[in-house]
Amino acid sequence: MMNKNYNLESVREMAGDDEDFVKVIVETFLEEIPADVKLMTEAIENENSAVAYQFAHKMKPNLQLFGMELMDQILTIEDWSKAKVDSVLAKEAGEKIASKVGMAEKELKMDFEL
């Protein structure tokens, strides 16, 4: 079995193992997160660290909930907005987030037949 780019342990815990509710949480994630990632990536490309920060910060709890292990990358983008790290690092972090969320999006759609 291939390792997934997401982990539903926390989602299932939150949903009290109610599979219908799990599916609703997954659908909400798929409606919001890929779009937010796209806007965050655009903000990074445009060197707009304030907007990138807003999206990174907004996504943080969802990425954590789905066990995506992207906190280091989120923190890098947050630090960039505070001028603590170079934009090159923010771009790398953004690319890693976009890539992993993209793969998780495909897996979730397949796994939940969405």
PALUM-204743 format. One record per atom (N, C-alpha, C, O): x, y, z; residue number from 0; atom name; residue in three letters. Coordinates in steps of 0.2 Angstrom, whole numbers, padded with zeros to 4 digits, always signed. Example, Ala and Ser with C-alpha at 12.3 -4.5 7.8 and 13.67 -1.06 7.14 Angstrom:
BEGIN
+0066_-0028_+0039_0_N_Ala
+0062_-0022_+0039_0_CA_Ala
+0066_-0016_+0039_0_C_Ala
+0071_-0017_+0042_0_O_Ala
+0064_-0011_+0035_1_N_Ser
+0068_-0005_+0036_1_CA_Ser
+0064_+0000_+0039_1_C_Ser
+0067_+0006_+0040_1_O_Ser
This chain:
BEGIN
+0004_-0006_+0000_0_N_Met
+0000_+0000_+0000_0_CA_Met
+0004_+0006_+0000_0_C_Met
+0009_+0007_+0004_0_O_Met
+0003_+0011_-0005_1_N_Met
+0007_+0017_-0005_1_CA_Met
+0005_+0022_+0001_1_C_Met
+0000_+0022_+0003_1_O_Met
+0010_+0025_+0003_2_N_Asn
+0009_+0030_+0008_2_CA_Asn
+0005_+0036_+0005_2_C_Asn
+0007_+0038_-0001_2_O_Asn
+0000_+0038_+0008_3_N_Lys
-0004_+0044_+0006_3_CA_Lys
-0001_+0050_+0008_3_C_Lys
+0003_+0051_+0012_3_O_Lys
-0003_+0055_+0004_4_N_Asn
-0001_+0062_+0006_4_CA_Asn
-0005_+0065_+0011_4_C_Asn
-0005_+0071_+0012_4_O_Asn
-0010_+0062_+0014_5_N_Tyr
-0014_+0064_+0019_5_CA_Tyr
-0015_+0059_+0024_5_C_Tyr
-0014_+0053_+0023_5_O_Tyr
-0018_+0060_+0030_6_N_Asn
-0019_+0056_+0035_6_CA_Asn
-0026_+0058_+0038_6_C_Asn
-0026_+0063_+0041_6_O_Asn
-0031_+0053_+0038_7_N_Leu
-0038_+0055_+0041_7_CA_Leu
-0039_+0054_+0048_7_C_Leu
-0044_+0054_+0051_7_O_Leu
-0034_+0052_+0052_8_N_Glu
-0034_+0050_+0059_8_CA_Glu
-0038_+0056_+0063_8_C_Glu
-0043_+0054_+0066_8_O_Glu
-0035_+0062_+0062_9_N_Ser
-0038_+0067_+0066_9_CA_Ser
-0045_+0069_+0064_9_C_Ser
-0049_+0071_+0068_9_O_Ser
-0046_+0068_+0057_10_N_Val
-0053_+0070_+0054_10_CA_Val
-0058_+0065_+0057_10_C_Val
-0063_+0067_+0059_10_O_Val
-0056_+0059_+0057_11_N_Arg
-0061_+0053_+0059_11_CA_Arg
-0062_+0054_+0067_11_C_Arg
-0068_+0053_+0069_11_O_Arg
-0057_+0056_+0071_12_N_Glu
-0058_+0058_+0078_12_CA_Glu
-0063_+0063_+0079_12_C_Glu
-0067_+0063_+0083_12_O_Glu
-0062_+0069_+0075_13_N_Met
-0066_+0075_+0075_13_CA_Met
-0073_+0073_+0073_13_C_Met
-0078_+0075_+0076_13_O_Met
-0074_+0068_+0068_14_N_Ala
-0081_+0067_+0066_14_CA_Ala
-0084_+0061_+0070_14_C_Ala
-0089_+0059_+0068_14_O_Ala
-0080_+0059_+0075_15_N_Gly
-0083_+0053_+0079_15_CA_Gly
-0084_+0047_+0075_15_C_Gly
-0089_+0043_+0076_15_O_Gly
-0080_+0046_+0070_16_N_Asp
-0080_+0040_+0066_16_CA_Asp
-0087_+0040_+0061_16_C_Asp
-0088_+0034_+0059_16_O_Asp
-0090_+0045_+0061_17_N_Asp
-0096_+0046_+0057_17_CA_Asp
-0094_+0047_+0049_17_C_Asp
-0091_+0053_+0048_17_O_Asp
-0094_+0042_+0045_18_N_Glu
-0091_+0042_+0038_18_CA_Glu
-0094_+0047_+0034_18_C_Glu
-0091_+0050_+0030_18_O_Glu
-0101_+0049_+0035_19_N_Asp
-0104_+0054_+0031_19_CA_Asp
-0101_+0061_+0033_19_C_Asp
-0100_+0065_+0029_19_O_Asp
-0100_+0062_+0039_20_N_Phe
-0097_+0068_+0042_20_CA_Phe
-0090_+0069_+0039_20_C_Phe
-0087_+0074_+0037_20_O_Phe
-0086_+0063_+0039_21_N_Val
-0079_+0063_+0037_21_CA_Val
-0079_+0065_+0029_21_C_Val
-0075_+0069_+0027_21_O_Val
-0084_+0063_+0026_22_N_Lys
-0084_+0065_+0019_22_CA_Lys
-0086_+0072_+0018_22_C_Lys
-0083_+0075_+0013_22_O_Lys
-0090_+0075_+0022_23_N_Val
-0092_+0082_+0022_23_CA_Val
-0085_+0086_+0023_23_C_Val
-0084_+0091_+0020_23_O_Val
-0081_+0084_+0028_24_N_Ile
-0075_+0088_+0030_24_CA_Ile
-0070_+0087_+0024_24_C_Ile
-0067_+0092_+0022_24_O_Ile
-0070_+0081_+0021_25_N_Val
-0066_+0080_+0015_25_CA_Val
-0068_+0085_+0009_25_C_Val
-0064_+0088_+0006_25_O_Val
-0074_+0085_+0008_26_N_Glu
-0077_+0089_+0003_26_CA_Glu
-0076_+0097_+0004_26_C_Glu
-0074_+0100_-0001_26_O_Glu
-0076_+0099_+0010_27_N_Thr
-0075_+0106_+0012_27_CA_Thr
-0067_+0107_+0011_27_C_Thr
-0066_+0113_+0008_27_O_Thr
-0063_+0103_+0013_28_N_Phe
-0056_+0103_+0012_28_CA_Phe
-0055_+0104_+0004_28_C_Phe
-0051_+0109_+0002_28_O_Phe
-0058_+0100_+0000_29_N_Leu
-0056_+0100_-0007_29_CA_Leu
-0059_+0107_-0010_29_C_Leu
-0057_+0109_-0015_29_O_Leu
-0065_+0109_-0007_30_N_Glu
-0067_+0115_-0010_30_CA_Glu
-0063_+0122_-0009_30_C_Glu
-0062_+0126_-0013_30_O_Glu
-0060_+0121_-0003_31_N_Glu
-0056_+0127_+0000_31_CA_Glu
-0049_+0127_-0002_31_C_Glu
-0046_+0132_-0004_31_O_Glu
-0046_+0122_+0000_32_N_Ile
-0038_+0122_+0001_32_CA_Ile
-0035_+0123_-0006_32_C_Ile
-0030_+0127_-0006_32_O_Ile
-0036_+0119_-0011_33_N_Pro
-0033_+0119_-0017_33_CA_Pro
-0033_+0127_-0020_33_C_Pro
-0028_+0129_-0023_33_O_Pro
-0039_+0130_-0019_34_N_Ala
-0040_+0137_-0022_34_CA_Ala
-0035_+0141_-0017_34_C_Ala
-0032_+0146_-0020_34_O_Ala
-0035_+0140_-0011_35_N_Asp
-0031_+0144_-0006_35_CA_Asp
-0024_+0144_-0008_35_C_Asp
-0020_+0148_-0008_35_O_Asp
-0022_+0137_-0009_36_N_Val
-0015_+0136_-0011_36_CA_Val
-0013_+0140_-0018_36_C_Val
-0007_+0143_-0018_36_O_Val
-0017_+0140_-0022_37_N_Lys
-0016_+0143_-0029_37_CA_Lys
-0015_+0151_-0028_37_C_Lys
-0010_+0154_-0030_37_O_Lys
-0019_+0154_-0023_38_N_Leu
-0019_+0161_-0022_38_CA_Leu
-0012_+0162_-0018_38_C_Leu
-0009_+0167_-0019_38_O_Leu
-0011_+0158_-0013_39_N_Met
-0005_+0159_-0009_39_CA_Met
+0002_+0158_-0014_39_C_Met
+0006_+0162_-0014_39_O_Met
+0002_+0154_-0019_40_N_Thr
+0007_+0153_-0023_40_CA_Thr
+0008_+0159_-0028_40_C_Thr
+0013_+0161_-0029_40_O_Thr
+0002_+0162_-0030_41_N_Glu
+0002_+0168_-0034_41_CA_Glu
+0005_+0173_-0030_41_C_Glu
+0009_+0177_-0033_41_O_Glu
+0003_+0174_-0024_42_N_Ala
+0006_+0179_-0020_42_CA_Ala
+0013_+0179_-0019_42_C_Ala
+0017_+0184_-0019_42_O_Ala
+0016_+0173_-0018_43_N_Ile
+0023_+0172_-0017_43_CA_Ile
+0027_+0174_-0023_43_C_Ile
+0032_+0177_-0023_43_O_Ile
+0024_+0172_-0029_44_N_Glu
+0027_+0174_-0036_44_CA_Glu
+0027_+0181_-0037_44_C_Glu
+0032_+0184_-0040_44_O_Glu
+0022_+0184_-0034_45_N_Asn
+0021_+0192_-0035_45_CA_Asn
+0025_+0195_-0029_45_C_Asn
+0024_+0201_-0028_45_O_Asn
+0029_+0192_-0025_46_N_Glu
+0032_+0194_-0019_46_CA_Glu
+0028_+0198_-0014_46_C_Glu
+0030_+0203_-0011_46_O_Glu
+0021_+0196_-0014_47_N_Asn
+0017_+0199_-0009_47_CA_Asn
+0016_+0195_-0003_47_C_Asn
+0012_+0190_-0002_47_O_Asn
+0021_+0196_+0002_48_N_Ser
+0022_+0192_+0007_48_CA_Ser
+0016_+0192_+0012_48_C_Ser
+0014_+0188_+0016_48_O_Ser
+0012_+0198_+0012_49_N_Ala
+0007_+0199_+0017_49_CA_Ala
+0001_+0195_+0015_49_C_Ala
-0002_+0191_+0019_49_O_Ala
-0001_+0194_+0009_50_N_Val
-0006_+0190_+0006_50_CA_Val
-0004_+0183_+0007_50_C_Val
-0008_+0179_+0009_50_O_Val
+0002_+0181_+0005_51_N_Ala
+0004_+0174_+0006_51_CA_Ala
+0004_+0172_+0013_51_C_Ala
+0001_+0166_+0015_51_O_Ala
+0005_+0176_+0018_52_N_Tyr
+0005_+0175_+0025_52_CA_Tyr
-0003_+0173_+0027_52_C_Tyr
-0004_+0168_+0030_52_O_Tyr
-0007_+0177_+0024_53_N_Gln
-0014_+0177_+0026_53_CA_Gln
-0017_+0170_+0024_53_C_Gln
-0020_+0166_+0028_53_O_Gln
-0015_+0168_+0018_54_N_Phe
-0017_+0161_+0015_54_CA_Phe
-0014_+0155_+0019_54_C_Phe
-0017_+0150_+0021_54_O_Phe
-0007_+0156_+0020_55_N_Ala
-0003_+0151_+0024_55_CA_Ala
-0006_+0150_+0031_55_C_Ala
-0008_+0144_+0033_55_O_Ala
-0008_+0155_+0034_56_N_His
-0010_+0155_+0041_56_CA_His
-0017_+0152_+0041_56_C_His
-0019_+0148_+0045_56_O_His
-0021_+0154_+0036_57_N_Lys
-0028_+0152_+0035_57_CA_Lys
-0029_+0144_+0034_57_C_Lys
-0033_+0141_+0037_57_O_Lys
-0024_+0141_+0030_58_N_Met
-0024_+0134_+0029_58_CA_Met
-0021_+0130_+0034_58_C_Met
-0022_+0124_+0034_58_O_Met
-0017_+0133_+0039_59_N_Lys
-0013_+0129_+0043_59_CA_Lys
-0017_+0124_+0047_59_C_Lys
-0015_+0118_+0047_59_O_Lys
-0023_+0126_+0050_60_N_Pro
-0027_+0121_+0054_60_CA_Pro
-0029_+0115_+0050_60_C_Pro
-0029_+0109_+0052_60_O_Pro
-0031_+0117_+0043_61_N_Asn
-0034_+0111_+0039_61_CA_Asn
-0028_+0107_+0037_61_C_Asn
-0029_+0100_+0037_61_O_Asn
-0022_+0109_+0035_62_N_Leu
-0016_+0105_+0034_62_CA_Leu
-0014_+0101_+0039_62_C_Leu
-0013_+0095_+0038_62_O_Leu
-0015_+0103_+0045_63_N_Gln
-0013_+0099_+0051_63_CA_Gln
-0019_+0094_+0052_63_C_Gln
-0017_+0088_+0054_63_O_Gln
-0025_+0096_+0052_64_N_Leu
-0031_+0091_+0053_64_CA_Leu
-0030_+0085_+0048_64_C_Leu
-0031_+0079_+0050_64_O_Leu
-0027_+0086_+0042_65_N_Phe
-0027_+0081_+0037_65_CA_Phe
-0020_+0078_+0037_65_C_Phe
-0018_+0074_+0032_65_O_Phe
-0016_+0079_+0042_66_N_Gly
-0010_+0076_+0044_66_CA_Gly
-0005_+0077_+0038_66_C_Gly
-0001_+0072_+0036_66_O_Gly
-0004_+0083_+0035_67_N_Met
+0000_+0084_+0029_67_CA_Met
+0007_+0085_+0030_67_C_Met
+0011_+0086_+0026_67_O_Met
+0009_+0086_+0037_68_N_Glu
+0016_+0088_+0038_68_CA_Glu
+0019_+0093_+0034_68_C_Glu
+0024_+0092_+0031_68_O_Glu
+0016_+0099_+0034_69_N_Leu
+0018_+0104_+0030_69_CA_Leu
+0019_+0110_+0035_69_C_Leu
+0020_+0116_+0032_69_O_Leu
+0020_+0109_+0041_70_N_Met
+0020_+0115_+0046_70_CA_Met
+0027_+0119_+0045_70_C_Met
+0027_+0125_+0045_70_O_Met
+0032_+0115_+0043_71_N_Asp
+0039_+0119_+0042_71_CA_Asp
+0038_+0124_+0036_71_C_Asp
+0041_+0129_+0036_71_O_Asp
+0035_+0121_+0031_72_N_Gln
+0034_+0126_+0025_72_CA_Gln
+0029_+0132_+0026_72_C_Gln
+0030_+0137_+0024_72_O_Gln
+0024_+0130_+0030_73_N_Ile
+0019_+0136_+0032_73_CA_Ile
+0023_+0141_+0036_73_C_Ile
+0022_+0147_+0035_73_O_Ile
+0027_+0138_+0041_74_N_Leu
+0031_+0143_+0045_74_CA_Leu
+0036_+0147_+0041_74_C_Leu
+0037_+0153_+0043_74_O_Leu
+0039_+0144_+0036_75_N_Thr
+0044_+0147_+0032_75_CA_Thr
+0040_+0153_+0028_75_C_Thr
+0043_+0159_+0028_75_O_Thr
+0034_+0152_+0026_76_N_Ile
+0030_+0158_+0023_76_CA_Ile
+0028_+0163_+0028_76_C_Ile
+0029_+0169_+0026_76_O_Ile
+0026_+0161_+0034_77_N_Glu
+0025_+0166_+0039_77_CA_Glu
+0031_+0170_+0041_77_C_Glu
+0031_+0176_+0042_77_O_Glu
+0037_+0167_+0041_78_N_Asp
+0043_+0170_+0043_78_CA_Asp
+0045_+0175_+0037_78_C_Asp
+0048_+0180_+0039_78_O_Asp
+0044_+0173_+0031_79_N_Trp
+0045_+0177_+0025_79_CA_Trp
+0042_+0184_+0026_79_C_Trp
+0044_+0189_+0024_79_O_Trp
+0035_+0183_+0028_80_N_Ser
+0031_+0189_+0028_80_CA_Ser
+0034_+0194_+0034_80_C_Ser
+0032_+0200_+0034_80_O_Ser
+0038_+0191_+0038_81_N_Lys
+0041_+0195_+0044_81_CA_Lys
+0048_+0197_+0042_81_C_Lys
+0052_+0199_+0046_81_O_Lys
+0050_+0196_+0036_82_N_Ala
+0056_+0197_+0033_82_CA_Ala
+0062_+0193_+0037_82_C_Ala
+0067_+0196_+0038_82_O_Ala
+0060_+0187_+0039_83_N_Lys
+0065_+0183_+0043_83_CA_Lys
+0069_+0178_+0038_83_C_Lys
+0074_+0176_+0040_83_O_Lys
+0066_+0177_+0033_84_N_Val
+0069_+0172_+0028_84_CA_Val
+0068_+0175_+0021_84_C_Val
+0064_+0179_+0019_84_O_Val
+0072_+0173_+0016_85_N_Asp
+0073_+0175_+0009_85_CA_Asp
+0067_+0172_+0005_85_C_Asp
+0064_+0167_+0007_85_O_Asp
+0065_+0176_+0000_86_N_Ser
+0059_+0174_-0004_86_CA_Ser
+0061_+0168_-0008_86_C_Ser
+0056_+0164_-0010_86_O_Ser
+0067_+0166_-0009_87_N_Val
+0069_+0160_-0012_87_CA_Val
+0066_+0154_-0008_87_C_Val
+0063_+0149_-0011_87_O_Val
+0067_+0154_-0001_88_N_Leu
+0065_+0149_+0003_88_CA_Leu
+0057_+0149_+0003_88_C_Leu
+0054_+0143_+0004_88_O_Leu
+0054_+0155_+0003_89_N_Ala
+0046_+0155_+0003_89_CA_Ala
+0044_+0152_-0004_89_C_Ala
+0039_+0148_-0003_89_O_Ala
+0047_+0153_-0009_90_N_Lys
+0045_+0150_-0016_90_CA_Lys
+0046_+0142_-0015_90_C_Lys
+0041_+0138_-0017_90_O_Lys
+0051_+0140_-0012_91_N_Glu
+0052_+0132_-0011_91_CA_Glu
+0047_+0130_-0007_91_C_Glu
+0044_+0124_-0009_91_O_Glu
+0045_+0133_-0002_92_N_Ala
+0040_+0131_+0003_92_CA_Ala
+0033_+0130_+0000_92_C_Ala
+0030_+0126_+0000_92_O_Ala
+0032_+0136_-0004_93_N_Gly
+0025_+0136_-0008_93_CA_Gly
+0025_+0130_-0013_93_C_Gly
+0019_+0128_-0013_93_O_Gly
+0030_+0129_-0016_94_N_Glu
+0030_+0124_-0021_94_CA_Glu
+0029_+0117_-0018_94_C_Glu
+0025_+0113_-0020_94_O_Glu
+0032_+0116_-0012_95_N_Lys
+0031_+0109_-0009_95_CA_Lys
+0024_+0109_-0006_95_C_Lys
+0021_+0103_-0007_95_O_Lys
+0021_+0114_-0004_96_N_Ile
+0014_+0114_-0001_96_CA_Ile
+0009_+0113_-0007_96_C_Ile
+0005_+0108_-0007_96_O_Ile
+0010_+0116_-0013_97_N_Ala
+0006_+0115_-0019_97_CA_Ala
+0007_+0108_-0021_97_C_Ala
+0001_+0105_-0023_97_O_Ala
+0013_+0105_-0022_98_N_Ser
+0014_+0099_-0024_98_CA_Ser
+0010_+0094_-0020_98_C_Ser
+0006_+0089_-0022_98_O_Ser
+0011_+0094_-0013_99_N_Lys
+0008_+0089_-0009_99_CA_Lys
+0001_+0090_-0008_99_C_Lys
-0003_+0085_-0008_99_O_Lys
-0002_+0096_-0008_100_N_Val
-0009_+0097_-0008_100_CA_Val
-0012_+0094_-0015_100_C_Val
-0018_+0091_-0015_100_O_Val
-0009_+0095_-0020_101_N_Gly
-0011_+0093_-0027_101_CA_Gly
-0012_+0085_-0027_101_C_Gly
-0017_+0083_-0029_101_O_Gly
-0007_+0082_-0024_102_N_Met
-0007_+0075_-0024_102_CA_Met
-0012_+0072_-0019_102_C_Met
-0016_+0067_-0021_102_O_Met
-0013_+0076_-0013_103_N_Ala
-0018_+0074_-0009_103_CA_Ala
-0025_+0075_-0011_103_C_Ala
-0030_+0071_-0010_103_O_Ala
-0026_+0080_-0015_104_N_Glu
-0032_+0082_-0018_104_CA_Glu
-0034_+0076_-0023_104_C_Glu
-0040_+0074_-0023_104_O_Glu
-0030_+0073_-0027_105_N_Lys
-0031_+0068_-0032_105_CA_Lys
-0033_+0061_-0028_105_C_Lys
-0038_+0058_-0029_105_O_Lys
-0029_+0060_-0023_106_N_Glu
-0030_+0054_-0018_106_CA_Glu
-0037_+0054_-0015_106_C_Glu
-0041_+0049_-0015_106_O_Glu
-0039_+0060_-0012_107_N_Leu
-0045_+0061_-0009_107_CA_Leu
-0051_+0060_-0013_107_C_Leu
-0056_+0057_-0012_107_O_Leu
-0050_+0063_-0019_108_N_Lys
-0056_+0062_-0024_108_CA_Lys
-0057_+0055_-0026_108_C_Lys
-0062_+0053_-0027_108_O_Lys
-0051_+0051_-0027_109_N_Met
-0052_+0044_-0029_109_CA_Met
-0054_+0040_-0023_109_C_Met
-0059_+0036_-0024_109_O_Met
-0052_+0042_-0017_110_N_Asp
-0053_+0038_-0011_110_CA_Asp
-0061_+0039_-0009_110_C_Asp
-0064_+0034_-0006_110_O_Asp
-0063_+0045_-0010_111_N_Phe
-0070_+0046_-0008_111_CA_Phe
-0075_+0047_-0014_111_C_Phe
-0081_+0049_-0014_111_O_Phe
-0072_+0045_-0020_112_N_Glu
-0076_+0045_-0026_112_CA_Glu
-0080_+0051_-0027_112_C_Glu
-0086_+0051_-0029_112_O_Glu
-0076_+0057_-0027_113_N_Leu
-0079_+0063_-0028_113_CA_Leu
-0077_+0066_-0035_113_C_Leu
-0079_+0072_-0036_113_O_Leu
